[in-house]
């Protein structure tokens, strides 16, 4: 069983920055597609950013140009650099790792990001 542990959330003012980290316990980290999702209060969980095993990335339109996802396989870690934060970025951010052909998918427990003055 793979465990994902997120960190780096907190309270930040609008326009500020945060970097989220997610560390995996699995041995097969390098083959997983990794994603950051968020869930705002009263809303459904949505994909924020995703990075494939080969390093291709895609982002939700609402965060393009402000957020950057990256991975360091030797550290079993995926990052989400968040700049120019807005109040609407507030939510619980979840890390996800998936290998669909193998039928594997794992989720972390989330880290709370609050953007408020």
MDTraj code that builds the backbone (N, CA, C; nanometers):
import mdtraj as md
import numpy as np

residues = "UNK UNK UNK UNK UNK UNK UNK UNK UNK UNK UNK UNK UNK UNK UNK UNK UNK UNK UNK UNK UNK UNK UNK UNK UNK UNK UNK UNK UNK UNK UNK UNK UNK UNK UNK UNK UNK UNK UNK UNK UNK UNK UNK UNK UNK UNK UNK UNK UNK UNK UNK UNK UNK UNK UNK UNK UNK UNK UNK UNK UNK UNK UNK UNK UNK UNK UNK UNK UNK UNK UNK UNK UNK UNK UNK UNK UNK UNK UNK UNK UNK UNK UNK UNK UNK UNK UNK UNK UNK UNK UNK UNK UNK UNK UNK UNK UNK UNK UNK UNK UNK UNK UNK UNK UNK UNK UNK UNK UNK UNK UNK UNK UNK UNK UNK UNK UNK".split()
xyz = np.array([
    [0.0839, -0.1197, 0.0000],
    [0.0000, 0.0000, 0.0000],
    [0.0874, 0.1246, 0.0000],
    [0.0590, 0.2131, -0.0925],
    [0.1352, 0.3366, -0.1034],
    [0.0709, 0.4438, -0.0170],
    [0.1523, 0.5146, 0.0585],
    [0.1040, 0.6274, 0.1374],
    [0.1574, 0.7570, 0.0799],
    [0.0701, 0.8564, 0.0740],
    [0.1064, 0.9894, 0.0265],
    [0.0823, 1.0882, 0.1403],
    [0.1822, 1.1702, 0.1682],
    [0.1704, 1.2662, 0.2781],
    [0.2002, 1.4060, 0.2259],
    [0.0985, 1.4910, 0.2322],
    [0.1131, 1.6287, 0.1871],
    [0.1596, 1.7195, 0.3007],
    [0.2267, 1.8268, 0.2643],
    [0.2668, 1.9291, 0.3608],
    [0.2822, 2.0618, 0.2888],
    [0.2906, 2.1696, 0.3680],
    [0.3170, 2.3005, 0.3106],
    [0.1985, 2.3943, 0.3071],
    [0.0807, 2.3455, 0.3437],
    [-0.0361, 2.4329, 0.3453],
    [-0.0284, 2.5346, 0.4572],
    [-0.1206, 2.6291, 0.4531],
    [-0.1245, 2.7311, 0.5572],
    [-0.2053, 2.8503, 0.5148],
    [-0.1933, 2.9561, 0.5935],
    [-0.2631, 3.0813, 0.5655],
    [-0.1687, 3.1770, 0.4934],
    [-0.2150, 3.2335, 0.3836],
    [-0.1335, 3.3258, 0.3052],
    [-0.2222, 3.4395, 0.2551],
    [-0.1642, 3.5564, 0.2415],
    [-0.2391, 3.6707, 0.1916],
    [-0.2550, 3.6638, 0.0403],
    [-0.3584, 3.7240, -0.0125],
    [-0.3715, 3.7308, -0.1591],
    [-0.2456, 3.7896, -0.2223],
    [-0.2040, 3.7269, -0.3319],
    [-0.0809, 3.7682, -0.3986],
    [0.0417, 3.6958, -0.3498],
    [0.0274, 3.6206, -0.2419],
    [0.1405, 3.5483, -0.1855],
    [0.1673, 3.4159, -0.2547],
    [0.2649, 3.3438, -0.1997],
    [0.3081, 3.2166, -0.2575],
    [0.3165, 3.1082, -0.1508],
    [0.2969, 2.9856, -0.1950],
    [0.3170, 2.8677, -0.1121],
    [0.3693, 2.7564, -0.2001],
    [0.4454, 2.6658, -0.1396],
    [0.4880, 2.5450, -0.2086],
    [0.4400, 2.4239, -0.1305],
    [0.3610, 2.3422, -0.1959],
    [0.3143, 2.2181, -0.1369],
    [0.4070, 2.1034, -0.1771],
    [0.4228, 2.0095, -0.0850],
    [0.5027, 1.8900, -0.1118],
    [0.4191, 1.7668, -0.0814],
    [0.4472, 1.6605, -0.1528],
    [0.3813, 1.5321, -0.1284],
    [0.4867, 1.4228, -0.1409],
    [0.5061, 1.3497, -0.0327],
    [0.6056, 1.2433, -0.0302],
    [0.5344, 1.1085, -0.0342],
    [0.5866, 1.0194, -0.1169],
    [0.5283, 0.8857, -0.1331],
    [0.6153, 0.7804, -0.0672],
    [0.5488, 0.6769, -0.0150],
    [0.6221, 0.5654, 0.0452],
    [0.6508, 0.4548, -0.0553],
    [0.5951, 0.4648, -0.1764],
    [0.6038, 0.3551, -0.2715],
    [0.7377, 0.3436, -0.3406],
    [0.7674, 0.2238, -0.3897],
    [0.8928, 0.1987, -0.4632],
    [0.8772, 0.2312, -0.6112],
    [0.7532, 0.2375, -0.6580],
    [0.7277, 0.2560, -0.8006],
    [0.6900, 0.3994, -0.8329],
    [0.7386, 0.4920, -0.7515],
    [0.6991, 0.6325, -0.7639],
    [0.7224, 0.6863, -0.9044],
    [0.8335, 0.6497, -0.9655],
    [0.8714, 0.7102, -1.0929],
    [0.7737, 0.6774, -1.2060],
    [0.6962, 0.5712, -1.1927],
    [0.6066, 0.5341, -1.3021],
    [0.4673, 0.5934, -1.2870],
    [0.4410, 0.6546, -1.1713],
    [0.3064, 0.7067, -1.1483],
    [0.2847, 0.8413, -1.2168],
    [0.1624, 0.8593, -1.2663],
    [0.1165, 0.9939, -1.2979],
    [0.0739, 1.0578, -1.1658],
    [0.1150, 1.1811, -1.1450],
    [0.0922, 1.2476, -1.0172],
    [0.0057, 1.3715, -1.0377],
    [-0.0800, 1.3956, -0.9428],
    [-0.1676, 1.5113, -0.9563],
    [-0.1922, 1.5801, -0.8239],
    [-0.2239, 1.7077, -0.8348],
    [-0.2739, 1.7854, -0.7224],
    [-0.4196, 1.8230, -0.7527],
    [-0.5050, 1.7927, -0.6587],
    [-0.6453, 1.8278, -0.6687],
    [-0.6799, 1.9166, -0.5500],
    [-0.7871, 1.9914, -0.5625],
    [-0.8301, 2.0714, -0.4486],
    [-0.9816, 2.0651, -0.4341],
    [-1.0234, 2.0857, -0.3104],
    [-1.1658, 2.0879, -0.2816],
    [-1.1957, 2.2089, -0.1946],
    [-1.2694, 2.3022, -0.2521],
    [-1.3107, 2.4201, -0.1776],
    [-1.4348, 2.3867, -0.0949],
    [-1.4606, 2.4633, 0.0088],
    [-1.5798, 2.4372, 0.0904],
    [-1.7068, 2.4362, 0.0065],
    [-1.7839, 2.3289, 0.0185],
    [-1.9090, 2.3184, -0.0537],
    [-1.8962, 2.2863, -0.2015],
    [-1.7734, 2.2595, -0.2452],
    [-1.7507, 2.2320, -0.3867],
    [-1.7006, 2.0886, -0.4060],
    [-1.7046, 2.0446, -0.5323],
    [-1.6480, 1.9143, -0.5641],
    [-1.4973, 1.9247, -0.5800],
    [-1.4310, 1.8122, -0.5596],
    [-1.2870, 1.8087, -0.5802],
    [-1.2564, 1.8279, -0.7287],
    [-1.1531, 1.9074, -0.7575],
    [-1.1176, 1.9344, -0.8965],
    [-0.9680, 1.9172, -0.9166],
    [-0.9318, 1.8802, -1.0384],
    [-0.7904, 1.8677, -1.0736],
    [-0.7296, 2.0061, -1.0893],
    [-0.6153, 2.0271, -1.0261],
    [-0.5428, 2.1536, -1.0367],
    [-0.4266, 2.1403, -1.1336],
    [-0.3485, 2.0336, -1.1168],
    [-0.2309, 2.0145, -1.2016],
    [-0.1948, 1.8669, -1.2018],
    [-0.1317, 1.8256, -1.3110],
    [-0.0964, 1.6852, -1.3260],
    [0.0366, 1.6765, -1.3979],
    [0.1163, 1.5755, -1.3616],
    [0.2436, 1.5513, -1.4295],
    [0.2566, 1.4020, -1.4541],
    [0.2899, 1.3655, -1.5766],
    [0.3025, 1.2245, -1.6115],
    [0.4388, 1.1713, -1.5711],
    [0.4575, 1.0411, -1.5891],
    [0.5856, 0.9792, -1.5571],
    [0.6978, 1.0336, -1.6452],
    [0.6628, 1.0816, -1.7641],
    [0.7628, 1.1374, -1.8553],
    [0.7821, 1.2876, -1.8370],
    [0.7041, 1.3476, -1.7459],
    [0.7233, 1.4885, -1.7164],
    [0.6299, 1.5847, -1.7862],
    [0.5361, 1.5326, -1.8635],
    [0.4396, 1.6222, -1.9255],
    [0.3427, 1.6744, -1.8214],
    [0.3085, 1.8009, -1.8361],
    [0.2214, 1.8643, -1.7375],
    [0.0953, 1.9203, -1.8016],
    [-0.0084, 1.9298, -1.7221],
    [-0.1268, 2.0038, -1.7621],
    [-0.1900, 2.0665, -1.6387],
    [-0.2600, 2.1766, -1.6628],
    [-0.3124, 2.2576, -1.5537],
    [-0.4577, 2.2967, -1.5787],
    [-0.5288, 2.3178, -1.4693],
    [-0.6608, 2.3785, -1.4809],
    [-0.6440, 2.5210, -1.5330],
    [-0.7396, 2.5658, -1.6125],
    [-0.7308, 2.7000, -1.6698],
    [-0.7161, 2.8066, -1.5615],
    [-0.7784, 2.7831, -1.4482],
    [-0.7804, 2.8838, -1.3416],
    [-0.6438, 2.9054, -1.2764],
    [-0.5488, 2.8124, -1.2983],
    [-0.4178, 2.8253, -1.2328],
    [-0.3024, 2.8378, -1.3319],
    [-0.3321, 2.8293, -1.4606],
    [-0.2261, 2.8390, -1.5609],
    [-0.1497, 2.9703, -1.5467],
    [-0.0175, 2.9592, -1.5510],
    [0.0669, 3.0769, -1.5380],
    [0.0963, 3.1159, -1.3941],
    [0.0262, 3.0550, -1.2995],
    [0.0489, 3.0870, -1.1578],
    [0.1044, 2.9681, -1.0795],
    [0.0626, 2.8465, -1.1156],
    [0.1040, 2.7255, -1.0437],
    [0.1998, 2.6446, -1.1314],
    [0.2912, 2.5751, -1.0664],
    [0.3838, 2.4860, -1.1360],
    [0.3953, 2.3552, -1.0598],
    [0.3712, 2.2457, -1.1294],
    [0.3878, 2.1126, -1.0704],
    [0.5213, 2.0559, -1.1155],
    [0.5885, 1.9878, -1.0244],
    [0.7167, 1.9259, -1.0586],
    [0.7327, 1.8009, -0.9731],
    [0.8256, 1.7162, -1.0162],
    [0.8502, 1.5923, -0.9421],
    [0.9994, 1.5670, -0.9331],
    [1.0420, 1.5073, -0.8228],
    [1.1794, 1.4631, -0.8043],
    [1.1726, 1.3168, -0.7655],
    [1.1936, 1.2304, -0.8631],
    [1.1713, 1.0873, -0.8406],
    [1.2650, 1.0292, -0.7362],
    [1.3881, 1.0769, -0.7308],
    [1.4824, 1.0197, -0.6333],
    [1.4418, 1.0534, -0.4904],
    [1.3558, 1.1538, -0.4765],
    [1.3056, 1.1895, -0.3442],
    [1.1622, 1.1419, -0.3220],
    [1.1054, 1.0728, -0.4218],
    [0.9664, 1.0274, -0.4129],
    [0.8721, 1.1432, -0.3778],
    [0.8976, 1.2570, -0.4387],
    [0.8244, 1.3785, -0.4013],
    [0.7708, 1.4517, -0.5234],
    [0.6504, 1.5030, -0.5094],
    [0.5905, 1.5908, -0.6089],
    [0.5588, 1.7236, -0.5404],
    [0.5801, 1.8325, -0.6127],
    [0.5634, 1.9667, -0.5582],
    [0.4565, 2.0430, -0.6355],
    [0.4006, 2.1400, -0.5689],
    [0.3131, 2.2356, -0.6353],
    [0.3534, 2.3744, -0.5882],
    [0.4176, 2.4497, -0.6767],
    [0.4545, 2.5870, -0.6472],
    [0.3364, 2.6748, -0.6859],
    [0.2868, 2.7510, -0.5898],
    [0.1681, 2.8338, -0.6130],
    [0.2051, 2.9801, -0.5908],
    [0.1919, 3.0596, -0.6962],
    [0.2221, 3.2021, -0.6907],
    [0.0961, 3.2839, -0.7181],
    [0.1026, 3.4105, -0.6840],
    [-0.0098, 3.5020, -0.7081],
    [-0.1419, 3.4422, -0.6614],
    [-0.1395, 3.3944, -0.5399],
    [-0.2569, 3.3250, -0.4870],
    [-0.3763, 3.4179, -0.4723],
    [-0.4932, 3.3604, -0.4945],
    [-0.6195, 3.4339, -0.4877],
    [-0.7099, 3.3685, -0.3830],
    [-0.8040, 3.4426, -0.3297],
    [-0.8965, 3.3816, -0.2317],
    [-0.9663, 3.2579, -0.2865],
    [-0.9930, 3.2554, -0.4158],
    [-1.0602, 3.1387, -0.4740],
    [-0.9707, 3.0164, -0.4843],
    [-0.8435, 3.0302, -0.4509],
    [-0.7544, 2.9144, -0.4439],
    [-0.7668, 2.8418, -0.3101],
    [-0.8430, 2.8965, -0.2206],
    [-0.8617, 2.8345, -0.0891],
    [-0.9270, 2.6972, -0.1014],
    [-0.8746, 2.6032, -0.0228],
    [-0.9307, 2.4695, -0.0231],
    [-0.8337, 2.3689, 0.0356],
    [-0.8785, 2.2458, 0.0421],
    [-0.7903, 2.1369, 0.0828],
    [-0.7265, 2.0800, -0.0442],
    [-0.5956, 2.0723, -0.0435],
    [-0.5206, 2.0236, -0.1593],
    [-0.4768, 1.8802, -0.1340],
    [-0.5110, 1.7949, -0.2285],
    [-0.4833, 1.6514, -0.2187],
    [-0.3836, 1.6084, -0.3255],
    [-0.2945, 1.5225, -0.2854],
    [-0.1984, 1.4609, -0.3766],
    [-0.2558, 1.3278, -0.4248],
    [-0.2312, 1.2974, -0.5508],
    [-0.2819, 1.1743, -0.6114],
    [-0.1714, 1.1091, -0.6928],
    [-0.1633, 0.9754, -0.6838],
    [-0.0682, 0.8981, -0.7646],
    [-0.1445, 0.7863, -0.8318],
    [-0.1210, 0.7662, -0.9609],
    [-0.1999, 0.6672, -1.0335],
    [-0.1170, 0.5956, -1.1384],
    [-0.1476, 0.4677, -1.1544],
    [-0.0949, 0.3858, -1.2637],
    [-0.2151, 0.3112, -1.3205],
    [-0.2916, 0.3757, -1.4073],
    [-0.4168, 0.3170, -1.4551],
    [-0.4043, 0.1770, -1.5160],
    [-0.3020, 0.1479, -1.5964],
    [-0.2933, 0.0110, -1.6505],
    [-0.2832, -0.0961, -1.5420],
    [-0.2257, -0.0593, -1.4291],
    [-0.2124, -0.1543, -1.3183],
    [-0.3307, -0.1469, -1.2231],
    [-0.4230, -0.0534, -1.2499],
    [-0.5383, -0.0397, -1.1623],
    [-0.5057, 0.0185, -1.0274],
    [-0.3999, 0.0974, -1.0198],
    [-0.3580, 0.1553, -0.8927],
    [-0.3914, 0.3032, -0.8890],
    [-0.4396, 0.3472, -0.7735],
    [-0.4620, 0.4896, -0.7504],
    [-0.4588, 0.5129, -0.6004],
    [-0.3878, 0.6189, -0.5622],
    [-0.3708, 0.6489, -0.4209],
    [-0.3928, 0.7978, -0.3978],
    [-0.4412, 0.8271, -0.2764],
    [-0.4678, 0.9651, -0.2366],
    [-0.4042, 0.9950, -0.1015],
    [-0.3585, 1.1177, -0.0858],
    [-0.3169, 1.1651, 0.0448],
    [-0.4369, 1.2166, 0.1222],
    [-0.4116, 1.2608, 0.2455],
    [-0.5199, 1.3080, 0.3306],
    [-0.5463, 1.4571, 0.3147],
    [-0.4572, 1.5250, 0.2458],
    [-0.4808, 1.6652, 0.2149],
    [-0.4110, 1.7626, 0.3066],
    [-0.3901, 1.8823, 0.2542],
    [-0.3350, 1.9929, 0.3318],
    [-0.4155, 2.1182, 0.2992],
    [-0.4490, 2.1942, 0.4027],
    [-0.5387, 2.3084, 0.3854],
    [-0.4613, 2.4330, 0.3451],
    [-0.5089, 2.4978, 0.2399],
    [-0.4557, 2.6265, 0.1963],
    [-0.5660, 2.7304, 0.2110],
    [-0.5360, 2.8363, 0.2823],
    [-0.6321, 2.9444, 0.3014],
    [-0.5690, 3.0738, 0.2520],
    [-0.6350, 3.1365, 0.1563],
    [-0.5865, 3.2632, 0.1018],
    [-0.6827, 3.3726, 0.1479],
    [-0.6336, 3.4545, 0.2367],
    [-0.7201, 3.5555, 0.2970],
    [-0.6365, 3.6677, 0.3549],
    [-0.6918, 3.7876, 0.3528],
    [-0.6249, 3.9015, 0.4150],
    [-0.6757, 3.9212, 0.5578],
])
top = md.Topology()
chain = top.add_chain()
for i, resn in enumerate(residues, 1):
    res = top.add_residue(resn, chain, resSeq=i)
    for name in ("N", "CA", "C"):
        top.add_atom(name, md.element.get_by_symbol(name[0]), res)
traj = md.Trajectory(xyz[None], top)
